[in-house]
Amino acid sequence: MGPCFRRDDNFLWFTRRAMTQTGSNVTPELAAEMGLSADEFANACNILGRTPNLTELGVFSAMWSEHCSYKSSKVWLKKLPTTGPRVICGPGENAGVVDIGDGDAVIFKIESHNHPSFIEPYQGAATGVGGILRDVFTMGARPIALLNSLRFGSPDHPKTRHLISGVVHGIGGYGNCVGVPTVGGEVQFHPAYNGNILVNAMCVGLAKADRIFYSAASGPGNVVVYVGAKTGRDGIHGATMASAEFGENDAGEKRPFLFNDTPTTEKLLIEACLELMQGDTIVAIQDMGAAGLTSSSVEMAGKGGLGIELDLDRVPVREAGMIPYEIMLSESQERMLMILAPGSEAEARRVFEKWELDFAEIGRVTETGRLVLRMHGEVAADIPVGPLVTEAPLYERPWVRREPRPEIDPASLPARDPIECLKRLIACPDLASKRWVWEQYDHLVQGNTVQRPGGDAAVVRVGEGGKALALATDCTPRYCRADPECGGMQAVAESWRNLTATGALPLAITDNMNFGNPQKPEIMGEFAGAAMGIAAACEALDYPVVSGNVSLYNETSGSAILPTPVIGGVGLISDVSRATGIALRGEGNAVILVGETRGHLGSSLYLREIEGREDGPPPPVDLAAERRTGDFVRARIAAGEVAACHDVADGGLLIALAEMVMAGGRGLILDAPARGLPIAAYWFGEDQARYLVETADPAAFLTAAKNAGICAQRIGSVSKAALTLSGAGAISVEDLRAAHEAWLPDYMAAHA
């Protein structure tokens, strides 16, 4: 079992006994149960000059958890490029902020809620959505879009269907109720996620560039205010739970740590905060997320170099008899901590009471540099904030590089009918339509969704001037398992391509690094490799990292997930009328393949789904080619020369063509493959830096490509109602759609 407590009568008795200033009931064994190593516990004692009491131990264990301190990942995260001419605020705040011109800023972040969603999928996923919304509107942005990235175990696993249903309904139930559209995402399956699913939620908001709100405390004497919902006993030590791997039977035992979400309260909280943010009342503001009141107060004080004193008797609670440990470590949702300007308390109270939310003055900013907690007239905790933050553990864990896999010779694979392979691939769990998922999300609320889920990227209109944002989440975990560095590069490059394919200029990314136990050198090697790959790709593509999240210990009984560094990308479209989608539009138009095809089948879906193998290296990523090809395609879209555009990714060329056919309801007549490549390698190889472009003027497009030194070739023409391969047969649009759409609804309708 991971380092979490079960709440029972003995535990309540113990916590009340342990809440003494002497800390005589706190032992190294208890600290270990709460996730602190022997050295970490000794350091905490040294900082205090005594043994901590239970509340203080809880504060240390939460703030020094992987989830809050990034103690195993920080050395690698520091290598990521985080600045650029458009970056207003990079990592370190609640979310990243990027300038999109005209006085506007986009604010966005992605975060995980993996462990809770495995334990209780509906509530866990809903909590993830609520938390990421707060990260964004905390900084002054109105949320305009939600995305997600989901990984489930094998469809044959007995829990998978239940987990899919709960997670999807949790995301939809929360987002739909709050009134923020869920516009995009991805869903994949692999047995490596059988015991540890991934639920990553991304939120994007819009704010004025000169009205961004930050979390650093200032102004000794300023009042500290608690707003939102009441505090309960839900989620206690959730940050620590998120920093430990599961045992075989942990899910049931950890149910008491789950959350009580109320999306209607979140909606009220959004409106109240944004209303108050119209004035100059707020000095600093912080969401109460992981570790609740502990992390919000410590982070605000630490960033401001000040202290905070809290009177816990004033904290609004919904359960009787709560003790300081519980109040400080509770992760009840829909709560915020604010520091107000002097004399503004009455106005702030008026706003929050108007929206029927709790409002309580619970403390003051001090010059002491200490976190001091009082309850019932006694000091419940007294900790120096500086050392709590600056002396948090930082590890350079040993790591090993994964041995490269032997290349796959496509000529050694059996010859197969490409149409039959297409039908099998288009219906496999990873490539099958996810319409069953996204139709349960309100993706049109707010009225600004220009391109719906199902394409390369969602497109959301911003303002009245014709601007729009392109948004996508991307990762190919099988590449990352085969070669973490190459896989990290590819995740960034595919994100960049997906935005480019809509006509957007990629601006910046947020990343969610989902990995196993970092204390295992092979897992730490996966993290290090992925971080190096992400850094290289972001540098080459001028695509900085402005926010993110690390989720480690995604293991059950020692079995780790596939390394999954999810990339959430945001791009800017200056004229939304020029945005392109993947749907074929004009009969007789030419389809052009941009980029070089070498037929790489290592780590491909073709190899896995058709040949039953998961070997071979991932496709190499040429970052210079990615930049050169993407810039060319984007320029042609901006010039109005492109009717439709789609990047070539999972499943290769024929899968991308089939997706364009199904989206547009039009067929294609394709030329025979160029000689020199086996049929499977040509149609299903997953070479990178490639796009499919539909154009009415192929001669002009090909001339422009030649002049720019870009590899491009006409491969077919838009036709009526079938996808036709020269010399290899045809399949109708209706048959393609039937194969593509059937798997997930049929699977979810089947009995467990």
VENCORSUL-V230356 format. One record per run of one state. SS is the DSSP state (a for helix, b for strand, c for the rest). FROM is the first residue (numbers start at 0). TO is the last residue. Records with the same first field share a line. If there is no record, write none. Layout:
# VENCORSUL-V230356
SS=FROM-TO  FROM-TO
This chain:
# VENCORSUL-V230356
c=0-7  18-26  33-36  48-52  63-64  69-72  77-85  89-94  101-102  112-112  119-119  137-140  152-158  178-180  189-189  193-196  208-221  228-229  231-236  241-244  246-248  253-253  257-261  276-280  287-290  304-305  314-315  317-322  329-333  340-343  354-356  366-368  375-376  390-408  412-416  426-433  438-447  451-456  461-466  474-475  482-482  500-503  514-519  541-542  551-553  556-557  560-562  573-574  578-588  594-603  609-621  638-642  647-651  664-665  670-677  684-689  695-696  708-710  719-720  725-727  749-751
a=8-17  27-32  37-47  53-62  65-68  73-76  113-118  120-136  159-177  190-192  237-240  249-252  254-256  262-275  291-303  311-313  323-328  344-353  384-389  409-411  417-425  434-437  476-481  483-499  520-540  575-577  604-608  622-637  652-663  678-683  697-707  732-748
b=86-88  95-100  103-111  141-151  181-188  197-207  222-227  230-230  245-245  281-286  306-310  316-316  334-339  357-365  369-374  377-383  448-450  457-460  467-473  504-513  543-550  554-555  558-559  563-572  589-593  643-646  666-669  690-694  711-718  721-724  728-731
